[in-house]
Amino acid sequence: MKFYSTNNPQHQVSLSEAVIKGLAPDQGLYMPERIPVLSKEFIGKLHEKSFKEIGYEVISAIFSEDLTEDQIHSLVDHTLTFDAPIVEVEKDVYSLELFHGPTLAFKDFGARFCSKLMSLLLADSDKQVRVLVATSGDTGSAVANGFLGVEGVEVIILFPKGKVSELQEKQFTTLGQNITALEVDGVFDDCQRMVKEAFLDPDLNENLLLTSANSINIARWIPQALYYFYAFSRMPKNGKKVVFSVPSGNFGNIAAGILAQRMGLPIDHFVAATNVNKVVPDYLRGAEFKAMASIQTISNSMDVGNPSNFPRLLALFGGDENQLKEYVKGYFYSDQETVAVMQEVFDSGYTLDPHGAVGYKGLKDFIGENSGYQGVFLETAHPGKFRETVEKALDLKLTLPERLAAFMEGEKKVKPIQNDFEEFKTYLRLKY
Ligand SMILES: *Cc1c(COP(=O)(O)O)cnc(C)c1O
């Protein structure tokens, strides 16, 4: 399978290049040159298969020309080490709990798949890859835990000093082994700029194989399709149409759902649910697509003013905007609405995190306006990850799950650096 750039369909590269480069040189996103459609027979029997069995088939459909069966099995086995159950919250409304992985958010799926795939692609080379990541929180923890102990890969995480919650910080500063955390005396944008500069620096790139495990990487994007197949297979078969509601920021997660649909999964509609960073809901309702400065909210992992996966949404519909607007409906909510939903659903016995709450509300509004549906909203993080917001909204004390509590015990180890590219560069050159 070749992968093309959304900025230039003529620019096509191998799987290996798409994964190691991450972003195309023209800044486009890589897409598979064709989308394989799975047989009706396979779709009809999904409910008889385990999560991993579904994973082998779906991943084979895309990667079988490039990877052996053994490699595909080890990739899926490494990724799906935890479950993604659907939980009935009320009639026709299901929560797809994607927070049962090591860092309690859905990004664990993509990060685990990405790390394993990189190590498979590099197994025959003597190259050591250095993964550079700038993070404001969640990405750092998912990537660090996904790559922990993976041979041939060193991860360097840059994070802004004092700007990341203690819990998030602990998840990538206490690991050791092949994970190094650099505490930058600056803000997130400074970290991102330093990483970008490193990728462009001829000197560094001559001597080191640098890569990014950024969320637009196909190795993080594609595996997210797996839990749509799995969730769909566990829904009751009652003749109702199925809608998925996805709390969205960079729109990678919902784009993976649409990929699953294009591969033959009969999802009838999608809801793109956002906070007040509502560029895409506005677009879906007829406005121009217009990036804006991001606005801070309580669902902060979705505070994105220029969603980076947007070109993928269009590409999945062959560039046909009308089709995109037909299948995907946009809704957005204020923080007040989000808190109200968290309280209401808590009273009926389920605890939402602020991101899942946005997804839930989008689903409810869609089902209210369209009859004959049952639906799933993606609960993208454990409420304990956003402890302060949840405790304040619900006026209670949360008990952290053991895995989260365990991180809090670890000892933070960081290397402090100035907000200065030359210092970062010197550090990389001396270390490697
Ligand atoms: C990253 C993230 C999102 C947004 O996902 P996208 O793929 O960027 O749309 C939603 N919820 C949580 C908890 C996240 O960490």
The ligand as an ORCA input file, in Angstrom:
! r2SCAN-3c Opt
* xyz 0 1
  C      -6.993     14.210     22.478
  C      -8.294     14.137     23.194
  C      -9.532     14.415     22.561
  C      -9.605     14.902     21.123
  O      -9.332     13.899     20.190
  P      -9.030     14.288     18.659
  O      -8.640     13.025     17.995
  O      -7.905     15.286     18.709
  O     -10.273     14.890     18.094
  C     -10.706     14.226     23.269
  N     -10.687     13.826     24.550
  C      -9.532     13.565     25.204
  C      -9.600     13.156     26.620
  C      -8.297     13.715     24.550
  O      -7.160     13.469     25.218
*
